[in-house]
Amino acid sequence: MPAPHASIQTFFIDGPAGRLEALLNLGAVQATHAGLVCHPHPLYGGTMHNKVVFHAMKALHSFGFPVLRFNFRGTGLSEGRHDGRDEVRDVEAALAWLKREFALPIIFAGFSFGAARGLRACCPDPDVRALISLGTPVEAEGRLYSYKFLADCGKPKLFLSGDHDPFGPHQAVEAVVAAAADPKELVFLPGDHFFAGHLNEMRQTIESWLQERLGTGGAD
């Protein structure tokens, strides 16, 4: 369990391959939702401290939500070894922790690999109410990502990508979104996979989309 009375808490949660290093930004006492943010591919430097992940956390936290980040298995101080597919179960462990701790509906945001694995875990979970996919990977590190399951995912979904993302070419991302169930929204921002030079725009887009869905504004 995290230590009390800290605005940012570091701790471990139990995962299917061992303990997962986690970081919680505490929310408001009257928080209406909790947030979960998942990081990009760990074999290419992705951790819960990634800049895109940090800005996504700030977007969710601006609504007063407690926001959980964690390192996938084999990343940072997390136990286990990278698998590539079973990380979906790491996301499920993080969701279970959030439910036990807060008993609030959950907003999910994932970047790149974290989006691909997180969407699979969060779409069927009834406690996850909205999904944000950042830098949705379609062709990355010599592998193709499949999103056929999104055809049965009727939750609100925001897809946000850079318009020059080599891992999610414009037409490929459009095809993924076109095949996904409504409601959905696709936004392209100027920039690359990492939203370089456009992180504030990325964060503002998330906040605006959430405000429309939740009918409330951010705290800062």
Residue pairs with C-beta under 8 A, 6 or more apart in sequence:
1 11
2 9
2 10
2 11
2 24
3 9
3 11
6 26
7 25
7 26
8 23
8 24
8 25
8 26
9 23
9 24
9 26
10 21
10 22
10 23
10 24
11 22
11 24
12 19
12 20
12 21
12 22
12 77
13 19
13 20
13 22
13 70
13 93
13 94
13 97
14 20
14 93
14 97
15 73
15 78
15 79
15 80
15 89
15 90
15 93
16 86
16 89
16 90
16 92
16 93
17 73
17 74
17 79
17 80
17 81
17 83
17 86
17 89
17 90
18 73
18 78
18 79
18 80
19 77
19 78
19 79
20 70
20 71
20 72
20 73
20 78
20 79
20 90
20 93
20 94
21 48
21 70
21 71
21 75
21 76
21 77
21 78
22 48
22 68
22 69
22 70
22 71
22 94
22 97
23 48
23 68
23 69
23 70
24 66
24 67
24 68
24 69
25 57
25 61
25 66
25 67
25 69
26 66
27 34
27 61
27 64
27 65
27 66
27 67
28 64
28 65
28 219
30 64
31 64
31 65
31 66
31 102
31 104
32 63
32 64
32 65
32 104
32 105
32 214
32 216
33 63
33 65
33 104
33 105
33 106
33 107
33 129
33 214
34 65
34 66
34 67
34 68
34 98
34 101
34 102
34 104
34 105
34 106
34 107
35 57
35 60
35 61
35 65
35 66
35 67
35 68
35 106
35 107
35 108
35 109
36 67
36 68
36 69
36 91
36 94
36 95
36 98
36 106
36 107
36 108
36 109
36 118
36 122
37 48
37 53
37 56
37 57
37 60
37 67
37 68
37 69
37 108
37 109
37 110
37 111
37 114
38 53
38 69
38 70
38 72
38 91
38 94
38 108
38 109
38 110
38 111
38 113
38 114
38 115
38 117
38 118
39 46
39 47
39 48
39 49
39 50
39 53
39 69
39 71
39 72
39 75
39 111
39 113
39 114
40 46
40 50
40 52
40 53
40 111
40 112
40 113
40 114
40 135
41 112
41 113
41 140
41 141
42 71
42 72
42 74
42 75
42 82
42 113
43 82
43 141
44 141
46 72
46 75
46 111
46 112
46 113
46 114
47 71
47 75
47 76
48 69
48 70
48 71
48 76
50 111
51 194
51 199
52 111
52 112
52 134
52 135
52 194
52 195
52 199
52 202
53 69
53 111
53 114
55 195
55 199
55 200
55 202
55 203
56 109
56 111
56 132
56 134
56 202
56 203
56 206
57 67
57 69
57 109
58 203
59 109
59 203
59 204
59 206
59 207
59 210
59 218
60 67
60 107
60 109
60 206
60 210
61 67
61 219
62 207
62 218
62 219
62 220
63 207
63 210
63 214
63 216
63 217
63 218
63 219
64 219
65 107
66 101
66 102
66 104
68 94
68 97
68 98
70 78
70 90
70 94
71 77
71 78
72 78
72 82
72 87
72 90
72 114
72 117
73 79
73 80
73 81
73 82
73 83
73 86
73 87
73 90
74 80
74 81
74 82
75 82
85 117
87 113
87 117
88 117
88 120
88 121
89 121
90 117
91 117
91 118
91 120
91 121
91 122
92 121
92 125
95 106
95 121
95 122
95 125
95 127
95 128
98 104
98 106
99 106
99 127
105 127
105 128
105 129
106 122
106 125
106 127
106 128
106 129
107 128
107 129
107 130
107 132
107 210
108 118
108 119
108 122
108 128
108 130
108 131
108 132
109 131
109 132
109 133
109 134
109 206
110 116
110 117
110 118
110 119
110 132
110 133
110 134
111 134
111 135
112 134
112 135
112 136
112 137
112 140
112 167
112 193
113 137
113 140
115 133
115 134
115 135
115 136
115 137
116 136
116 137
116 145
116 147
119 131
119 133
119 147
119 149
119 150
119 153
120 149
122 128
122 131
123 131
123 149
123 150
123 152
123 153
123 155
124 153
128 155
129 155
129 156
130 155
130 156
130 157
130 158
130 210
130 213
131 153
131 155
131 156
131 157
131 158
132 157
132 158
132 160
132 206
132 209
133 157
133 158
133 159
133 160
134 160
134 161
134 195
134 202
135 160
135 161
135 162
135 165
135 167
135 168
135 193
135 194
135 195
136 145
136 147
136 159
136 161
136 168
136 173
136 176
137 145
137 167
137 168
138 144
138 145
138 167
138 168
138 169
138 172
138 173
138 176
139 145
139 167
139 168
139 169
139 172
140 167
140 168
147 176
147 179
147 180
148 179
150 157
150 176
150 179
150 180
150 181
151 179
151 180
151 181
152 181
153 180
153 181
154 181
154 182
154 183
155 183
156 183
156 184
156 213
157 180
157 183
157 184
157 185
158 184
158 185
158 187
158 205
158 206
158 209
159 173
159 176
159 177
159 184
159 185
159 186
159 187
160 186
160 187
160 188
160 189
160 202
160 205
160 206
161 168
161 173
161 186
161 187
161 188
161 189
161 193
162 188
162 189
162 190
162 191
162 192
162 193
162 194
162 195
162 198
163 170
163 188
163 189
163 190
163 191
164 190
164 191
164 192
165 173
165 192
165 193
166 192
166 193
167 193
168 193
170 188
173 186
174 186
177 184
177 186
185 209
187 205
189 195
189 198
189 201
189 202
189 205
190 197
190 198
190 201
191 197
191 198
195 201
195 202
207 218
211 217
211 218
